[in-house]
Amino acid sequence: MDQYIGKLLDNRYEILERIGTGGMAVVYKARCHRLNRLVAIKILKEELAQDAEFRRRFHDESQAVAMLSHPNIMAVYDVSKSGDVDYIVMELLEGITLKQYMQKKGGKLSWKESLHFIIQIMKALSHAHSRGIIHRDIKPHNIMVLRDGSIKVADFGIARLTSASQNTMTQEALGSVHYISPEQARGSHIDARSDIYSAGVVLYEMLTGRLPYEGDSPVAVAIQHINSIPLSPRELEPGIPEALEAITLKAMASDVNQRYISADAMLADLEEFRKNPNINFEFRPEDVRLTDEADEPTQIIGANTPSAMTGGRRLPHPDEAEDATQRIPRHRGPESGVRHSGDTAGSRPSSRPSSRRSEDYYEEEEEPASKWPIIAAVGAILIFLVGIGIFLVSIFGNAFPETQDITIPDVMGYTLEEAQELDAVKEGGFTIEEDGEAIESSYPEGTIAHQSPGANTTLRDTTENRVIKVQLSAGSEVPKMLDLVNQEQALAQQKLKNQFPDLNLTVEVETEPSEEVESGYVIRTDPEAESELREGQTITLYVSEGKPSKMITIPSLIGQTLNKAQEMLKEYNLVVKVSEKYDDVAEAGIVIDQSINPNVEVQEGATLTLTVSKGPEPKPTDTPTPPEVSDDPGGETQPSSHTITISLPQDGREYVMVRVMVGDSEAFGEEVATSQGSIQVPVTGTGSQEVVVYIDGQISSSEIIDF
């Protein structure tokens, strides 16, 4: 059995069960006794706890993540050390990883669902980056999908402050190779754009159902991130909108300078696309590739510089010219113009060489002719052509019909049929064509929510400009009820408040017993999950109050001896109290009355008082009554006191009814808060007595105490 199960850290966190294992730590489900809530606790592995460097990294992680507070980032509640145990307390998430969610959906998601998730991921990264924190390990395995469709980015296990020193891959393997950025794979300096690349890979996988790069080994995959270009998402799934493909590929650009500069920049494009799926970002798939110098044509170093224009030699000064005519420099092949290593660039001989060999080595060059005469000639020609153009327009301008402009009518908010019947459309000869899928809009469903060209735009009168392309409205997204079954009551109420802040919902709570649902958790809701919500609606949460108490029928006990009555009541699980009174008819020890009538149904744990006869009341006499002889040879036994400690249950109940019976007498009976952990109760008695503790009608403990 795990050594931590059942352990209480800092007298507050009770370890319940192991729920996962990471690279550096083990994650447990635990209960916080102080706040009575379930949490996740990450404890550093034993074999690593001895290593000072691992402990440092573990605490760096906790300090980094504790800086973050965002709806899409898993929250950190506490960071502490209990003895030799270093641990972090985090919120316990109820959901599955994005990887598991994709597998559940068959490997890939619709582009709309992918957009829903990537926007939340980028919001989380935007918040982290604004605090100077890079996640460095964004992948579907570290993203939790909750029941309400929201996501939380988890496991900042290798997050570092951007001001911290950068480690290369040769020093430590960081990230997961299928989602790693090229700069991480090279061991180069990384920044927030590395997270953007990894998020792009996650988006690629959601849209296509496959990873951009696969290989036989991690090294092979990492090399592909550096040198390869992935298949276009639309080649794998033609239904993906072009704009969303452009966003994906820009996020995955190998060159960081071609990538989104920040998470906010990518978020802006995602929001623009969400509003208009037909937007064009003009990003080409080939921009994903890094600039590859080896693929460029070989050029002379310093091309277009004075040195390159002269082949590495200086131009001759006019005073140094020996002839009035100089040769025009020409490019030489490898055999005609190669200079020996001993020759000096820019040098020229003191006299003209007479041999062919010398002429090949040192060819004189002519000073280039001035460009001004050419520029002047070109200018004169341009002026002449402009003049001719003005003359022709003035003479023949009226012979050509003037091009008319048209104004695009406004068709927004109309149905296709209504728009085609508009006077401006019919008289102007416009054609309306539906283009693309319906989009979310504040316009009523089925009406025009987008038009191109835009309304009242002035354009040249052409056949093409008389075609108005429109997209219809899918209506605004109708808010739907969350699935809150098996959610803790307080958490369910908070989720409703956070999810629908503008609906002014009224939340009511009703309790009822439940065999299946734990006390304090939601059994069902009214309306049910996925029902449409309206403003001001009342939501009813039906919350479990635990298992229903068993109903029992009280038997008739009158006329029975006390011992017989108590024997009969053992199986009924009741709290039995006994009182005595004199009775002239019944013998001593016979039950003469019961507080609950026979055949009445009551819940288990109810209190039943039996009245027992003490026999006839003794008559007064003048004769002094001798004192009773005590069985105790030491004389009359005096009562003594003891204090017992009662541990209170920690199963979600806030208050419990505690009763303590000493023999047949009740020594204590009160409702107490379980948050106290335990209480101490003084009891008094004589001789050996059985002390029985009942909690909510159930026997909690029993012991014999010698008073």
C-alpha positions as CSV (number, residue, x, y, z in Angstrom):
1,M,0.0,0.0,0.0
2,D,1.2,3.5,-0.7
3,Q,2.9,5.0,2.3
4,Y,1.0,8.3,2.0
5,I,-2.5,7.0,1.8
6,G,-4.3,7.9,5.0
7,K,-1.5,10.3,6.1
8,L,-2.4,13.8,7.4
9,L,-0.1,16.5,6.2
10,D,0.2,19.6,8.5
11,N,-2.8,18.3,10.4
12,R,-4.9,19.5,7.5
13,Y,-4.7,17.5,4.3
14,E,-5.8,13.9,4.5
15,I,-4.4,11.8,1.6
16,L,-7.2,9.6,0.1
17,E,-5.9,8.0,-3.0
18,R,-3.2,8.2,-5.8
19,I,-4.5,9.7,-9.0
20,G,-1.4,10.1,-11.2
21,T,2.3,10.2,-11.5
22,G,4.5,12.8,-13.3
23,G,8.1,13.1,-14.1
24,M,9.1,14.6,-10.7
25,A,6.1,14.0,-8.5
26,V,3.1,11.8,-7.6
27,V,-0.4,13.3,-7.5
28,Y,-2.9,12.4,-4.8
29,K,-6.5,13.1,-4.1
30,A,-6.9,14.6,-0.7
31,R,-9.4,16.3,1.6
32,C,-8.7,19.7,3.2
33,H,-10.2,19.3,6.7
34,R,-10.0,23.1,7.3
35,L,-12.2,24.1,4.3
36,N,-13.8,20.6,3.9
37,R,-13.1,20.3,0.2
38,L,-11.3,17.9,-2.1
39,V,-8.0,18.9,-3.5
40,A,-5.1,17.5,-5.5
41,I,-1.7,17.3,-3.8
42,K,1.6,16.8,-5.7
43,I,4.3,15.2,-3.6
44,L,8.0,15.1,-4.8
45,K,9.1,11.6,-5.5
46,E,11.2,10.0,-2.8
47,E,14.1,9.1,-5.1
48,L,14.3,12.8,-6.2
49,A,13.7,14.4,-2.8
50,Q,17.3,13.6,-1.9
51,D,18.6,15.7,-4.8
52,A,18.9,19.4,-4.0
53,E,18.6,20.4,-7.7
54,F,15.3,18.5,-8.1
55,R,14.0,20.1,-4.9
56,R,14.9,23.5,-6.3
57,R,13.1,22.8,-9.5
58,F,10.1,21.5,-7.7
59,H,9.8,24.7,-5.6
60,D,10.5,26.9,-8.7
61,E,7.5,25.3,-10.3
62,S,5.3,26.0,-7.4
63,Q,6.4,29.6,-7.0
64,A,5.9,30.2,-10.8
65,V,2.4,28.6,-11.0
66,A,1.3,30.3,-7.8
67,M,1.7,33.7,-9.6
68,L,-1.1,32.7,-12.0
69,S,-4.8,33.2,-11.5
70,H,-6.9,32.6,-14.6
71,P,-10.1,30.6,-15.3
72,N,-8.2,28.6,-17.9
73,I,-5.2,27.7,-15.7
74,M,-5.3,25.1,-12.9
75,A,-5.2,26.9,-9.6
76,V,-2.6,26.4,-6.9
77,Y,-3.9,26.8,-3.3
78,D,-0.9,26.1,-1.1
79,V,2.8,25.3,-1.2
80,S,4.3,23.7,2.0
81,K,6.6,21.1,3.5
82,S,5.5,18.6,6.2
83,G,8.5,17.0,7.7
84,D,10.5,15.6,4.8
85,V,7.6,15.8,2.4
86,D,7.6,18.7,-0.1
87,Y,4.1,19.2,-1.6
88,I,1.9,21.5,-3.6
89,V,-1.9,21.8,-3.1
90,M,-3.9,22.4,-6.3
91,E,-7.5,22.4,-7.4
92,L,-8.9,19.0,-8.1
93,L,-10.2,18.9,-11.7
94,E,-13.1,16.7,-12.7
95,G,-12.6,15.9,-16.4
96,I,-10.4,14.3,-19.0
97,T,-7.3,15.4,-20.9
98,L,-7.7,17.0,-24.3
99,K,-5.8,13.9,-25.7
100,Q,-8.4,11.6,-24.2
101,Y,-11.2,13.8,-25.4
102,M,-9.8,13.7,-29.0
103,Q,-9.5,9.9,-28.8
104,K,-13.1,9.7,-27.5
105,K,-14.2,11.8,-30.5
106,G,-12.3,9.5,-33.0
107,G,-9.0,11.3,-33.1
108,K,-10.1,14.7,-34.5
109,L,-12.5,17.5,-33.7
110,S,-14.7,19.8,-35.9
111,W,-13.1,23.1,-36.7
112,K,-15.7,24.9,-34.6
113,E,-14.9,22.8,-31.5
114,S,-11.1,23.1,-32.2
115,L,-11.6,26.9,-32.3
116,H,-13.5,26.8,-29.0
117,F,-10.6,25.0,-27.3
118,I,-7.6,26.9,-28.9
119,I,-9.1,30.3,-27.9
120,Q,-9.2,29.2,-24.3
121,I,-5.6,27.8,-24.5
122,M,-4.3,31.1,-26.0
123,K,-6.1,33.0,-23.2
124,A,-4.3,30.9,-20.6
125,L,-0.9,31.4,-22.4
126,S,-1.6,35.2,-22.7
127,H,-2.1,35.4,-19.0
128,A,1.0,33.3,-18.2
129,H,3.2,35.2,-20.7
130,S,2.1,38.5,-19.2
131,R,3.5,37.3,-15.9
132,G,6.8,36.3,-17.5
133,I,6.1,32.6,-17.4
134,I,6.6,30.2,-20.3
135,H,4.9,26.8,-20.1
136,R,7.4,25.0,-22.4
137,D,5.4,21.8,-22.5
138,I,2.1,22.6,-24.2
139,K,0.4,19.4,-25.4
140,P,-3.1,17.8,-25.3
141,H,-2.0,15.7,-22.3
142,N,-1.5,18.8,-20.2
143,I,-4.9,20.4,-21.1
144,M,-7.9,19.3,-19.1
145,V,-11.4,19.4,-20.6
146,L,-14.1,19.9,-17.9
147,R,-17.7,18.9,-18.0
148,D,-18.9,22.4,-18.9
149,G,-16.7,22.5,-22.0
150,S,-14.1,24.8,-20.5
151,I,-10.5,23.9,-20.4
152,K,-7.7,24.4,-18.0
153,V,-4.0,24.3,-18.8
154,A,-2.2,22.2,-16.2
155,D,1.2,20.9,-15.3
156,F,3.6,23.8,-15.4
157,G,6.1,21.1,-14.5
158,I,8.9,22.7,-16.6
159,A,7.7,26.3,-16.5
160,R,10.5,28.8,-15.9
161,L,10.6,32.6,-15.5
162,T,11.8,34.2,-18.7
163,S,14.5,35.9,-16.7
164,A,15.9,32.5,-15.6
165,S,18.9,31.0,-17.3
166,Q,18.1,29.0,-20.5
167,N,19.0,25.4,-20.6
168,T,19.7,23.6,-23.8
169,M,18.5,20.2,-24.8
170,T,21.9,18.8,-24.3
171,Q,21.6,19.7,-20.6
172,E,18.1,18.4,-20.1
173,A,15.2,17.2,-22.3
174,L,12.4,19.7,-22.1
175,G,8.9,19.3,-23.6
176,S,7.4,16.5,-25.6
177,V,9.1,15.9,-28.9
178,H,5.9,15.8,-31.0
179,Y,5.0,19.3,-29.9
180,I,8.4,20.8,-29.3
181,S,9.4,24.1,-31.1
182,P,12.4,24.1,-33.5
183,E,14.3,26.4,-31.1
184,Q,13.8,24.0,-28.2
185,A,14.9,21.1,-30.4
186,R,18.1,23.0,-31.3
187,G,18.7,24.0,-27.7
188,S,18.5,27.6,-28.6
189,H,17.1,30.5,-26.6
190,I,13.3,30.2,-26.2
191,D,10.6,32.8,-25.5
192,A,6.8,32.9,-25.4
193,R,6.7,32.1,-29.1
194,S,7.8,28.5,-28.3
195,D,4.5,28.0,-26.5
196,I,2.7,29.5,-29.6
197,Y,4.4,26.9,-31.8
198,S,3.3,24.1,-29.5
199,A,-0.2,25.5,-29.4
200,G,-0.2,25.5,-33.2
201,V,0.7,21.8,-33.2
202,V,-2.1,21.1,-30.8
203,L,-4.5,23.0,-33.1
204,Y,-3.1,21.1,-36.2
205,E,-3.8,17.8,-34.4
206,M,-7.3,18.8,-33.3
207,L,-8.2,19.8,-36.9
208,T,-6.6,16.8,-38.8
209,G,-6.5,14.0,-36.2
210,R,-2.8,13.5,-36.8
211,L,0.5,15.0,-35.7
212,P,2.5,17.1,-38.2
213,Y,5.6,14.9,-37.8
214,E,6.2,11.3,-37.0
215,G,9.5,9.3,-36.7
216,D,11.1,6.2,-35.5
217,S,12.9,8.0,-32.7
218,P,12.5,11.3,-30.7
219,V,15.6,12.6,-32.4
220,A,14.1,11.9,-35.9
221,V,10.9,13.8,-34.9
222,A,12.9,16.7,-33.5
223,I,14.9,17.0,-36.7
224,Q,11.7,17.3,-38.7
225,H,10.5,20.2,-36.6
226,I,13.8,22.0,-37.5
227,N,14.1,21.1,-41.2
228,S,10.7,19.9,-42.5
229,I,7.4,21.5,-43.5
230,P,4.1,19.8,-42.5
231,L,1.3,18.8,-44.9
232,S,-1.3,21.5,-45.3
233,P,-4.2,20.8,-43.0
234,R,-6.6,21.3,-45.9
235,E,-4.8,18.6,-47.8
236,L,-5.8,16.2,-45.0
237,E,-9.2,17.8,-44.3
238,P,-10.6,19.9,-47.1
239,G,-13.4,21.2,-44.9
240,I,-11.1,23.2,-42.8
241,P,-11.6,27.0,-43.5
242,E,-8.6,28.6,-45.2
243,A,-8.3,31.3,-42.6
244,L,-8.1,28.8,-39.7
245,E,-5.4,26.9,-41.7
246,A,-3.5,30.1,-42.1
247,I,-3.6,30.8,-38.4
248,T,-2.4,27.2,-37.7
249,L,0.5,27.4,-40.1
250,K,1.5,30.9,-38.9
251,A,1.6,29.6,-35.3
252,M,3.8,26.7,-36.5
253,A,6.2,28.7,-38.6
254,S,9.7,27.3,-38.1
255,D,11.2,30.8,-38.2
256,V,10.2,32.6,-34.9
257,N,10.1,35.9,-36.9
258,Q,7.4,34.5,-39.2
259,R,5.4,33.2,-36.1
260,Y,2.8,35.2,-34.1
261,I,4.7,37.7,-32.0
262,S,2.5,37.0,-29.0
263,A,-0.4,35.0,-27.7
264,D,-2.5,38.1,-27.9
265,A,-1.7,38.6,-31.6
266,M,-2.9,35.0,-32.3
267,L,-6.0,35.5,-30.2
268,A,-6.8,38.6,-32.2
269,D,-6.8,36.6,-35.5
270,L,-8.8,33.8,-33.9
271,E,-11.5,36.3,-32.8
272,E,-11.5,37.8,-36.2
273,F,-11.9,34.4,-37.8
274,R,-14.7,33.5,-35.3
275,K,-16.6,36.6,-36.3
276,N,-16.0,36.0,-40.0
277,P,-14.8,32.5,-41.1
278,N,-14.3,33.7,-44.6
279,I,-11.7,36.3,-43.7
280,N,-8.4,36.1,-45.6
281,F,-5.2,36.5,-43.6
282,E,-2.9,36.2,-46.7
283,F,-0.5,33.8,-45.1
284,R,1.0,31.2,-47.4
285,P,1.8,27.6,-46.3
286,E,5.4,27.9,-47.6
287,D,6.0,30.7,-45.0
288,V,6.2,27.9,-42.4
289,R,9.7,26.9,-43.6
290,L,12.7,28.5,-42.3
291,T,14.8,30.6,-44.7
292,D,17.2,28.1,-46.1
293,E,20.4,29.7,-47.4
294,A,21.6,26.6,-49.1
295,D,18.6,26.7,-51.4
296,E,19.3,30.3,-52.6
297,P,21.5,30.9,-55.7
298,T,25.2,31.4,-54.9
299,Q,26.1,35.1,-55.0
300,I,29.3,37.0,-54.8
301,I,29.8,38.3,-51.3
302,G,29.1,42.0,-51.3
303,A,27.2,42.1,-54.6
304,N,26.3,45.6,-55.7
305,T,29.1,47.1,-53.7
306,P,31.8,49.2,-55.4
307,S,34.3,46.4,-54.7
308,A,32.1,43.8,-56.4
309,M,31.4,46.1,-59.4
310,T,35.2,46.2,-60.1
311,G,35.9,42.6,-59.5
312,G,37.8,43.4,-56.3
313,R,40.1,46.0,-58.0
314,R,40.0,49.8,-57.7
315,L,39.1,51.9,-60.7
316,P,42.1,53.6,-62.3
317,H,42.5,57.3,-61.6
318,P,42.4,59.5,-64.7
319,D,46.0,60.6,-63.9
320,E,47.1,57.0,-64.1
321,A,45.6,56.3,-67.5
322,E,48.3,55.4,-70.1
323,D,45.9,55.3,-73.1
324,A,42.9,57.5,-73.9
325,T,40.8,54.3,-74.5
326,Q,40.4,51.7,-71.7
327,R,38.9,48.2,-71.9
328,I,35.5,47.6,-70.5
329,P,35.8,45.1,-67.6
330,R,34.3,41.7,-68.3
331,H,33.6,38.6,-66.1
332,R,36.2,35.9,-66.5
333,G,35.8,32.2,-66.2
334,P,37.9,30.1,-63.9
335,E,40.6,29.7,-66.5
336,S,40.9,33.3,-67.7
337,G,40.7,35.6,-64.7
338,V,42.0,33.6,-61.7
339,R,44.3,35.6,-59.5
340,H,47.0,33.8,-57.6
341,S,46.9,33.9,-53.9
342,G,49.9,36.1,-53.8
343,D,48.3,38.9,-55.9
344,T,46.9,41.9,-54.1
345,A,43.4,43.0,-54.8
346,G,43.1,46.5,-56.3
347,S,46.8,46.6,-57.5
348,R,47.8,47.4,-61.1
349,P,51.3,47.3,-62.8
350,S,53.5,50.3,-63.3
351,S,53.7,49.8,-67.1
352,R,51.5,48.0,-69.7
353,P,52.3,44.3,-69.9
354,S,53.4,43.1,-73.3
355,S,52.6,39.4,-73.0
356,R,49.2,37.7,-73.3
357,R,49.6,36.2,-69.9
358,S,50.1,39.6,-68.3
359,E,47.0,40.9,-70.0
360,D,45.0,38.0,-68.6
361,Y,46.2,38.7,-65.1
362,Y,45.8,42.5,-65.1
363,E,43.2,43.9,-67.5
364,E,42.9,47.6,-67.5
365,E,39.4,49.0,-66.9
366,E,37.7,52.1,-68.3
367,E,36.1,54.7,-66.1
368,P,32.3,54.3,-66.5
369,A,30.6,56.9,-68.6
370,S,28.3,59.4,-66.9
371,K,24.6,58.4,-66.4
372,W,23.2,61.9,-66.6
373,P,22.8,62.1,-70.4
374,I,20.7,58.9,-70.3
375,I,18.6,60.2,-67.4
376,A,18.0,63.5,-69.3
377,A,17.0,61.6,-72.4
378,V,14.5,59.4,-70.6
379,G,13.0,62.4,-68.9
380,A,12.5,64.2,-72.2
381,I,10.7,61.2,-73.7
382,L,8.4,61.0,-70.7
383,I,7.5,64.7,-70.9
384,F,6.7,64.2,-74.6
385,L,4.5,61.2,-74.0
386,V,2.6,63.0,-71.2
387,G,2.0,66.0,-73.5
388,I,0.7,63.7,-76.3
389,G,-1.7,62.1,-73.8
390,I,-3.1,65.4,-72.7
391,F,-3.6,66.5,-76.3
392,L,-5.5,63.3,-77.2
393,V,-7.8,63.5,-74.2
394,S,-8.7,67.1,-74.9
395,I,-9.5,66.3,-78.6
396,F,-11.1,62.9,-78.4
397,G,-12.2,62.7,-74.8
398,N,-15.9,63.2,-75.6
399,A,-15.8,60.5,-78.1
400,F,-15.5,57.8,-75.4
401,P,-18.4,57.0,-73.0
402,E,-17.8,57.9,-69.4
403,T,-17.5,55.0,-67.0
404,Q,-20.4,55.1,-64.4
405,D,-20.1,54.3,-60.7
406,I,-22.6,52.2,-58.7
407,T,-23.5,52.2,-55.0
408,I,-23.9,48.8,-53.4
409,P,-27.3,48.5,-51.6
410,D,-27.6,47.5,-48.0
411,V,-29.1,44.0,-47.7
412,M,-28.1,43.3,-44.0
413,G,-30.9,41.9,-41.9
414,Y,-33.1,40.7,-44.8
415,T,-33.8,37.2,-45.8
416,L,-32.5,36.2,-49.3
417,E,-36.1,36.5,-50.7
418,E,-36.6,39.9,-49.1
419,A,-33.3,41.2,-50.3
420,Q,-33.9,40.2,-53.9
421,E,-37.2,42.1,-53.9
422,L,-35.6,45.4,-52.6
423,D,-36.1,48.2,-55.1
424,A,-32.4,49.1,-54.9
425,V,-31.5,45.6,-55.8
426,K,-34.0,45.1,-58.6
427,E,-33.5,48.5,-60.2
428,G,-29.8,48.4,-59.9
429,G,-29.6,44.9,-61.6
430,F,-27.8,43.4,-58.6
431,T,-27.6,39.6,-58.1
432,I,-27.4,38.2,-54.5
433,E,-25.5,34.9,-54.0
434,E,-25.2,32.9,-50.8
435,D,-21.5,32.4,-50.0
436,G,-20.2,30.0,-47.3
437,E,-21.8,28.6,-44.1
438,A,-24.0,30.5,-41.7
439,I,-22.2,32.5,-39.1
440,E,-23.0,33.4,-35.4
441,S,-24.5,36.9,-35.4
442,S,-26.9,39.1,-33.5
443,Y,-29.1,39.2,-36.7
444,P,-32.1,36.8,-36.6
445,E,-31.4,33.3,-37.8
446,G,-31.8,33.0,-41.6
447,T,-31.2,36.7,-42.3
448,I,-28.2,38.2,-44.0
449,A,-25.4,38.8,-41.5
450,H,-22.5,39.7,-43.8
451,Q,-22.3,41.1,-47.4
452,S,-19.5,41.6,-49.8
453,P,-19.0,44.3,-51.2
454,G,-20.2,46.2,-48.1
455,A,-23.3,48.3,-48.0
456,N,-23.1,51.8,-49.6
457,T,-19.7,51.0,-51.1
458,T,-19.1,52.9,-54.4
459,L,-17.5,50.8,-57.2
460,R,-17.1,50.9,-60.9
461,D,-20.0,49.6,-62.9
462,T,-19.0,46.1,-63.9
463,T,-20.8,42.8,-64.1
464,E,-18.6,41.4,-61.3
465,N,-19.3,44.4,-59.0
466,R,-23.1,43.8,-59.4
467,V,-22.8,40.4,-57.6
468,I,-23.4,40.7,-53.8
469,K,-22.1,37.7,-51.9
470,V,-23.8,37.2,-48.6
471,Q,-23.6,34.9,-45.5
472,L,-26.7,34.1,-43.5
473,S,-26.9,34.3,-39.7
474,A,-27.0,31.2,-37.6
475,G,-28.3,33.3,-34.8
476,S,-26.6,34.1,-31.5
477,E,-25.5,31.2,-29.4
478,V,-28.3,30.2,-27.0
479,P,-27.1,29.7,-23.5
480,K,-27.7,26.2,-22.3
481,M,-27.8,24.7,-18.8
482,L,-24.6,23.1,-17.5
483,D,-24.3,19.5,-16.4
484,L,-23.9,19.9,-12.6
485,V,-24.8,16.4,-11.5
486,N,-22.3,15.0,-8.9
487,Q,-20.8,18.5,-8.5
488,E,-20.4,20.0,-5.0
489,Q,-23.2,22.4,-4.2
490,A,-21.0,25.5,-3.7
491,L,-19.0,24.7,-6.9
492,A,-22.2,24.2,-8.9
493,Q,-23.5,27.6,-7.7
494,Q,-20.2,29.3,-8.6
495,K,-20.1,27.7,-12.0
496,L,-23.6,29.1,-12.8
497,K,-22.6,32.5,-11.6
498,N,-19.4,32.5,-13.7
499,Q,-20.9,31.0,-16.9
500,F,-24.0,33.2,-17.1
501,P,-23.1,36.5,-15.4
502,D,-25.6,38.5,-17.6
503,L,-28.7,36.2,-17.2
504,N,-29.5,37.2,-13.6
505,L,-30.4,33.7,-12.7
506,T,-32.0,32.8,-9.4
507,V,-30.5,29.6,-7.9
508,E,-32.6,27.7,-5.3
509,V,-31.4,24.6,-3.4
510,E,-33.5,21.7,-2.2
511,T,-32.2,18.7,-0.3
512,E,-33.4,15.1,-0.5
513,P,-31.9,11.8,0.5
514,S,-30.0,9.7,-2.0
515,E,-28.5,6.2,-2.0
516,E,-26.0,7.0,-4.8
517,V,-25.0,10.6,-4.5
518,E,-22.7,11.8,-1.6
519,S,-24.1,14.2,0.9
520,G,-23.7,17.9,-0.3
521,Y,-23.5,17.0,-4.0
522,V,-26.0,17.7,-6.7
523,I,-28.4,14.9,-7.6
524,R,-30.2,16.6,-10.5
525,T,-31.1,20.1,-11.7
526,D,-34.3,21.8,-13.0
527,P,-34.0,22.6,-15.9
528,E,-31.8,19.6,-17.0
529,A,-28.4,19.9,-18.7
530,E,-28.4,21.3,-22.2
531,S,-31.8,22.9,-21.7
532,E,-32.0,26.5,-23.1
533,L,-31.8,29.2,-20.5
534,R,-33.5,32.6,-20.5
535,E,-32.8,35.8,-18.5
536,G,-34.1,35.8,-15.0
537,Q,-34.8,32.1,-14.9
538,T,-34.9,30.2,-11.7
539,I,-32.5,27.2,-11.4
540,T,-33.2,24.5,-8.8
541,L,-30.4,22.4,-7.5
542,Y,-31.5,19.2,-5.8
543,V,-28.7,18.4,-3.3
544,S,-28.1,15.1,-1.6
545,E,-28.5,14.9,2.2
546,G,-27.0,11.4,2.3
547,K,-28.6,8.0,2.4
548,P,-32.2,8.0,3.7
549,S,-32.7,6.8,7.2
550,K,-34.5,3.4,7.6
551,M,-38.0,3.5,8.9
552,I,-38.9,1.1,11.7
553,T,-42.1,0.2,13.5
554,I,-42.1,0.5,17.3
555,P,-43.2,-2.8,19.1
556,S,-45.3,-3.0,22.2
557,L,-43.1,-3.2,25.2
558,I,-45.5,-2.6,28.1
559,G,-45.7,-5.5,30.5
560,Q,-42.2,-6.8,29.5
561,T,-39.3,-6.8,31.9
562,L,-36.7,-4.1,31.3
563,N,-34.1,-6.7,30.3
564,K,-36.6,-8.4,27.8
565,A,-37.6,-5.0,26.4
566,Q,-33.9,-4.0,25.8
567,E,-33.3,-7.3,24.1
568,M,-36.2,-6.8,21.8
569,L,-34.9,-3.3,20.8
570,K,-31.4,-4.3,19.9
571,E,-32.2,-4.9,16.3
572,Y,-34.1,-1.6,15.9
573,N,-31.1,0.8,16.3
574,L,-32.8,3.2,18.6
575,V,-31.6,5.3,21.5
576,V,-33.2,3.9,24.6
577,K,-33.6,5.9,27.7
578,V,-35.0,4.5,31.0
579,S,-36.9,6.3,33.8
580,E,-38.4,4.7,36.9
581,K,-41.5,5.4,39.0
582,Y,-43.4,3.7,41.7
583,D,-46.4,1.7,40.7
584,D,-48.9,0.0,43.0
585,V,-49.9,-2.6,40.3
586,A,-46.8,-3.6,38.4
587,E,-43.9,-5.4,39.9
588,A,-40.5,-3.7,40.1
589,G,-38.6,-4.0,36.8
590,I,-41.7,-4.2,34.6
591,V,-42.2,-1.6,31.7
592,I,-45.3,0.3,32.5
593,D,-45.1,3.0,29.7
594,Q,-43.2,3.9,26.5
595,S,-42.7,7.3,24.9
596,I,-43.6,6.2,21.4
597,N,-46.8,4.3,21.0
598,P,-46.7,0.8,19.5
599,N,-47.0,0.4,15.7
600,V,-45.8,3.9,15.0
601,E,-43.1,4.3,12.3
602,V,-40.0,6.3,13.2
603,Q,-36.5,6.7,11.7
604,E,-33.5,4.8,12.9
605,G,-31.7,6.6,15.7
606,A,-34.9,8.0,17.3
607,T,-35.0,8.2,21.1
608,L,-37.4,5.8,22.9
609,T,-38.0,6.3,26.7
610,L,-39.2,3.3,28.7
611,T,-40.8,3.9,32.1
612,V,-40.1,1.0,34.5
613,S,-42.0,0.2,37.7
614,K,-40.2,0.5,41.0
615,G,-43.0,-1.4,42.7
616,P,-45.4,0.0,45.3
617,E,-44.3,3.2,47.0
618,P,-43.2,2.3,50.6
619,K,-45.5,3.5,53.4
620,P,-44.1,6.0,55.9
621,T,-43.3,4.6,59.3
622,D,-42.2,6.0,62.7
623,T,-39.8,3.2,63.2
624,P,-36.4,4.3,62.1
625,T,-35.3,2.5,59.1
626,P,-31.8,1.0,59.4
627,P,-29.4,2.1,56.7
628,E,-29.0,-0.3,53.9
629,V,-26.0,-2.4,54.1
630,S,-23.8,-1.7,51.1
631,D,-22.3,-4.6,49.2
632,D,-19.1,-2.7,49.1
633,P,-17.1,-3.7,52.2
634,G,-15.5,-0.3,52.1
635,G,-18.7,1.5,52.6
636,E,-21.0,3.5,50.2
637,T,-19.4,3.8,46.7
638,Q,-19.0,7.4,45.6
639,P,-19.4,8.3,41.8
640,S,-16.2,9.3,40.0
641,S,-15.6,11.1,36.6
642,H,-13.7,10.3,33.5
643,T,-13.1,12.2,30.3
644,I,-13.5,10.4,26.9
645,T,-12.3,11.7,23.5
646,I,-14.7,11.3,20.6
647,S,-13.3,11.5,17.0
648,L,-15.8,13.2,14.7
649,P,-16.5,11.8,11.1
650,Q,-14.9,13.6,8.2
651,D,-17.2,12.4,5.4
652,G,-18.7,15.7,4.3
653,R,-21.2,16.1,7.1
654,E,-21.0,19.6,8.7
655,Y,-22.8,18.7,11.9
656,V,-23.6,15.4,13.7
657,M,-25.7,14.4,16.7
658,V,-23.5,12.9,19.4
659,R,-25.0,11.0,22.3
660,V,-23.1,9.3,25.1
661,M,-24.8,6.6,27.3
662,V,-23.2,5.5,30.6
663,G,-25.1,2.3,31.4
664,D,-28.8,3.2,31.0
665,S,-28.2,6.9,31.6
666,E,-27.5,9.6,29.0
667,A,-24.4,11.5,29.9
668,F,-24.2,13.8,26.8
669,G,-26.5,14.7,23.9
670,E,-25.7,17.6,21.5
671,E,-25.2,18.5,17.9
672,V,-21.6,19.4,17.2
673,A,-19.6,20.7,14.1
674,T,-17.4,18.1,12.5
675,S,-14.8,20.8,11.7
676,Q,-13.6,20.4,15.3
677,G,-12.1,17.0,14.5
678,S,-12.7,15.6,17.9
679,I,-14.4,16.6,21.2
680,Q,-13.9,15.6,24.9
681,V,-16.9,14.6,27.0
682,P,-16.8,14.1,30.8
683,V,-18.8,11.1,32.1
684,T,-19.6,10.1,35.7
685,G,-20.5,6.7,37.2
686,T,-19.9,4.1,39.8
687,G,-18.3,0.7,39.5
688,S,-17.8,-0.8,36.0
689,Q,-20.1,0.8,33.4
690,E,-20.4,0.4,29.6
691,V,-20.0,3.7,27.9
692,V,-21.5,3.8,24.4
693,V,-21.1,6.6,21.9
694,Y,-23.8,7.2,19.2
695,I,-23.2,9.5,16.2
696,D,-26.3,10.3,14.2
697,G,-28.0,7.3,15.8
698,Q,-25.2,4.9,14.9
699,I,-22.9,3.2,17.5
700,S,-19.5,4.8,17.0
701,S,-17.7,3.2,20.0
702,S,-18.3,1.2,23.1
703,E,-16.0,0.6,26.1
704,I,-16.1,-0.6,29.8
705,I,-14.9,2.1,32.2
706,D,-14.2,1.4,35.9
707,F,-15.3,4.5,37.8
